[in-house]
Each structure stands twice: as structure tokens, then as C-alpha cells.
Amino acid sequence: MELLLYAIDNIELLGSRTLEHIALVGVAVGIATLTGVPIGIAITKNENLAKSVLYVASIIVTIPSIALFGIMIPILSIFGQGIGYVPAVLAVLLYSQLPIIRNTYTAINNVNPALREAARGLGMSSNQRLRMVEIPLAVPVIMAGVRTAVVLNIGVMAIAAYIGAGGLGTFISRGISQSDPRQLIVGSIAVSLLAIIVDFSLLALQKRLTPKGMELDASAD
């Protein structure tokens, strides 16, 4: 009951921090998608390059978020952006690369060769095949990578409150520093609920973007 009363008393702050959190993750994952999808498509042409890119992206994910923020502070301080919005978005952008690049690479590589041959037989160029055949078929798997990146980094962004990025992590950080379990628990629950809601929303979007024929095939399986 005490937690509920605290949440009700601070509902406006919870709302503003939630919107702040969504904006931070949305910008970071949005940029990661705009960069990761083209990279994932490009490395399908070269297996050795693909292994190198995926290896580097895997290494980045293994770096603890606190350590990554710590690395960025002195580097970005040169440009006057050592703490706050920029390092938080940059860190989440880096963490988002692996699932997006890997899923894009896998999806494009797994397009049925017969469909490629059929498109080639219709006189399509490689760019036309990519745009009209391969990418539409790869969308469900690419969206699954984006979902993974978003859910993962909603949690990572909570830690970014320690470098002044804001968001729901401020409840957690203040709860720890002030020994206030109400803030800590309410912040943790809010982050978890946000991750669940966003995941289901992106799943609905993924289904809308899935070509009708693929939906039928999936249901038949």
C-alpha cells in the first residue's frame, strides 16, 4: 500500500520520467536501426567481413554498462558532453548494434534462393531484388532484432541515470543513495512494465509489417 501511495503521489514525475526514458531509448535504437540494418545487409556480401563485424559487436555487448559510461566520460568531456544525454544515447546505440546487425545479416542470408532466382528471371537488378524481395521477407527477423535491442536497453538506460541522463533510472539511483526502498522498487517496477509494454507494442508492429503470405506459412507450421 505504501508503494502504491508513493506512486500515486508522484504520478506526474513518473509520467515525465517515463516519457524521458522512452525518448532516450527511442533515439538511440532508432539511430542504431538506421546504421545497423545497412551494415547487416552490406556484410552479407563478404563472409570474412561479417565475422569481423559481428565479433566486434559481440565484444561491445560484453562490456558492463557502467564501465562503458566510465570510458565515455573522459572521451566526450573533450567536446563538453562527458555526462548526460549524449553518452547515454551513444552507449545504448552501441549495445543495440549486435542484435540488429546479426538479425539483418541472418535474415538476408536465409532468403529462399529460389525466390532470388525468380526475381532474377524477371529481370530485376540486385538492388531491385534487395528492395522488393529480400528486405520485405527479412522484415520479421529484423524487427525481432530491434525488439531485442529495445527491451535490453530499456534496462541499460536506467543505469544511465548515474551519469545524469534522466529517465526512470533516477528513481532507482535516488532510492539507493537515499536508502529509500519506495523509490527503488517503484523505479524498478516502472522500468519492467515499460519493457513489457514496448515489447508487445513492437510485436504488434512486427506482425503488421510481416507479408501476408509469410503469416499464412507461419500459422500452417
GIDA-V390785 format. One record per residue. PHI is phi as a letter, one per 30 degrees, with the letter a starting at -180 (* if undefined). OMEGA is omega in whole degrees, -180 to 180 (none if undefined). Layout:
BEGIN
phi=[PHI PHI]
omega=[OMEGA OMEGA]
END
This chain:
BEGIN
phi=[* d d d d d d d d c d d d d d d d d d d d d d d d d d d d d d d d d c d d d d d d d d d d b d d d d d d d d d d d d d e d d d e e d d d d d d d e d d d d e c i b d b j d d d d d d d d e d d d d e d d d d d d e d d d d c d e e d d d d d d d d d i d d d d d d d d c b d d e d d e e d d d d d d e e d d d e d d d d d d d d d d c i d i i d d d d d d d d d d c h c d d d d d d d d d d d d d d d d d d d d d d d d d e d d d d e e d d d d d d d d d]
omega=[-180 179 180 179 178 -180 180 -180 -177 -174 180 178 177 180 -179 178 178 178 178 180 180 -179 -180 -180 -179 179 -177 -179 176 178 179 178 -180 178 -174 -179 176 178 179 178 -177 -175 176 -179 -175 -175 180 177 180 179 -179 -178 -180 178 179 179 178 179 -179 -178 -178 179 177 -176 179 180 180 176 179 178 -175 -175 -180 -179 -177 177 177 -179 179 -178 -174 179 176 -169 -171 180 178 180 -179 179 180 176 -179 179 -178 -173 -174 -178 -178 179 -177 -180 177 179 -179 -177 -180 -180 -175 175 -178 180 -180 178 176 -180 178 179 177 179 177 178 180 173 180 178 178 178 -180 -174 -171 -177 -170 -178 177 179 -178 -174 -179 -179 177 179 177 176 178 178 179 -179 -178 -178 178 -171 168 176 180 -178 177 179 -179 176 -179 176 174 -178 -178 -178 -176 179 179 176 -179 -178 179 178 179 -176 -179 -178 -179 -177 180 179 -178 -177 179 178 -180 179 -180 179 -179 179 179 179 -180 -178 -180 179 179 178 178 176 177 177 179 180 179 -178 -180 178 -174 -179 -180 177 179 179 -179 -180 180 179 none]
END
